[in-house]
């Protein structure tokens, strides 16, 4: 069982590391998605540069990373805690992929895939954490019009919802770990040319809440490639 656990951890990290948005952008458009829009290696940035169809492909694949990792762990008879660890390995792979010098996306879709499968594979339980996340994200997307804040609040709510729903402790700790991974990824994002002009405290708040170095969303998303420094930094 220990061998299966280790193999699944490594496999989940490697599958998570597959930079779908980067690959699809290169294959179908001949572009490096890191040099467009926000520079993020994710579906939302690919949507801006390449359209809905290609972004949909990336969304499905990135959701599937988490689902596949959890399905394999559950099928192997691993404990809930071990399943959580495998799922986290997939998220970490997406966020810090070995194939892109450990600078990837934000892991939101992979996290949602895991949040969907974990309760169903171990109950079956109603995936309340995912439901509440989608409700919060929906409010922030369609009413507040601020997806980064919505995702931060939604993921922060997931362990609280899991605790309130009386789910197993391993799920609660797992959702808390997913939130901490999101925080670490946001706070440790590569520096941009705009970073030096922002005070450290404000920079950390901007990254944690808005997932960018500055408050101005349009200025951040539509920076020119030359403003991002070396290729692939963002």
N, C-alpha and C positions, 0 to 999 in steps of 0.2 A: 504493500500500500504506500509506503514511504517513497519507493521508486516511482510509482505512478504519480504521486503528488509532485515530486520534483520535475518529472518530465512534463506534466501539465503546466506547471508554473513557467518553465522555459518556453514551452510551445505557445502559451497564452501571450507571453511577452513578445515573442517573435511575430505572431499573427497580429497582435495589437500594433506592432511597429510598422506594418505595411502601410505606407503613406498613400492612401487611396486617392485623395484629392490631388496630390502631386503627380501620381501616375496617370490618372485620367486627364489632367490638364496637359501633360506632356504628350500623351498618346493621341488624344482627340483634337487638341488645339495647338500643340507644339509650343506651349508656354510653361514657364515656371510660375506656379500660382503664388509663390512667395514674393514675386516681384509685382504683384497686382493687389489692388484694394488695400486691405489691412495687412497683407503679408502673411496672414495666418494659414496654416496648412489644414483647412477644413472645408466642409460643405458650404457654409455661408459665404466664404470668400470666393470659392469656385463659382457659386451662383452669380456673383457680381461680374465675374470675368468670362464665364462660359455658358451661362444659361441654366434653365430649370432641369432639363433632361439629364445633363451630366451631374448636376448637383444631386438629383434624385438617386442616381446610381451610387454616389458616395454615401448618401444618407443610409441607404439600405445596407451597404457593406459595413459601414462603421457601427451601425446598430448590431449587425450580425456578429461582429468581433466579440462583443460581450456575451451575446446569446450563445454563440458556439462554445466559448470558453466555459460558461456555466453548465451547458448541456453535457459537455465532455466530463467535467468534474463530477456532476451528479450521476452520470452513467457509470463512472468508475467507482462509485460507492463512497466517495469522499464525504467527510463530515461537513456540516454547514460552514464551520470556521475555515476549513480547507477550501471549500467552494468560493468563499469570500476572497480568500487569498489569491486564488486563481483569477477571479474576476478583476481584482486590483492589479494583478500583473498585466492583464490586457489593457487596462486604462493607462498604466504607467508606460507600457509599450507605445501606446498611441501618443501620449504626451511627450515622451522622451525616446523616440525611435532610434534604434541603432543604425537604421538605414539613412537617416538624415542628420547624422552627427548630434543626435539626442536633442533635436529641436523640432517638435511636432505641433500637433493641434492642442485643443483644450480638453478633449476627452468627453465632451457632453453626451454625444450620441452613444458612445460605448458604455458610459455610465448608465444611461437610460435603458439600454439593452439588458444590462445586469439587473437593474432595479425591477425590470419586468419579469425576468426569469427566476430570480432568487426566491421570491415568495411562492411562485407557482410550483417550483421544483421541490419545495420543502413543506408542503402543507396537504393539499394545495391551499394557499392563503390568498386572499384578495390583495393585489399589489397596491395597497393604499398609499404607500410612499410615492409611487409613480403617479397615481391618480392626483394626489395633492400637488405634486410637482407640476404636472400638466395644467392644473387649474391655476396655479400661481403664475406660471410662465404665460398662460393665455391672457391673464389679466394684464400683465406687463407688456405683452406684445401688442394686443389689440386696443387697450385702453391707455396705458401709460406710454406705450411705444418705446420701451427700453428693455431689449432682450438681455443684455449682460446683467443688469440688476435683477431681472426676473429669474435668470438661471442661478444666480448666487443665492437669492432668497429661497428659491425652490429646493436647491440641493441642501441648503442649511436646514430646511424644514424636514427633510427626509428622515434623519435619525429620530427627531422628536415625534413624527407621525408613527414611526415603527415602534417606538416606546409606548406611545398612547394606545396603539392597536394591540399591544401585548404580544408582539412577535418575539421569536427566540432571541436571546442576548447577542448571538453571533451576527444576526441580521442588523441589529441596532448598532453594534460596534462597526460592522461593515459599512453601513451608510455614513457613520461618522467619519470613518477612514476615507471614504470617497469625497466627503466635503473637505477634509484636510488636504487631500491630493489636489483638489481644485484650487484651494487657497495657495498652496505651495507653487503650483504651476503659474498662477496669475502673478504672484509676487516675484517670482524668479524669471520672468520673461526676459529675453535678450534686450539689451539697451538699444534705444533708437537715438537718432540725432536730436530728437526733441527732449530727451531725458534730462540733459544738463541744465535746461532752462526751468525745470520744475523742482521746487523744494522737496526734500526727501519725504517728509510727512505727507505732503499732497500727492506725491508720486505713488506712495504705497496705498493711499486711499483710492486714488484713481484706478490703480490696477486691481485692487481687491473688489471694488464695487462696480466700476465701469469696464474693467478688463482692457484698459488702454492707459497710455502715459499722460494724456491730456483730456480735459473735459470736452473739448470741441470734437464731436463725433465725425463730422464731415471732414475736418482738417486731418483727423487721424486716419480715416479710411482711405481718403484719396491723396495720401502723400505720394510724391513722385518717387520712383525707384531710387534715384540718386540720394534721396533723403534718408534711406534706410541703411546706408553704409554698405558693408560687404554683402555680396550676394548670399541670400539665405539666412541673414541674421534674424529676420522677422518671420 
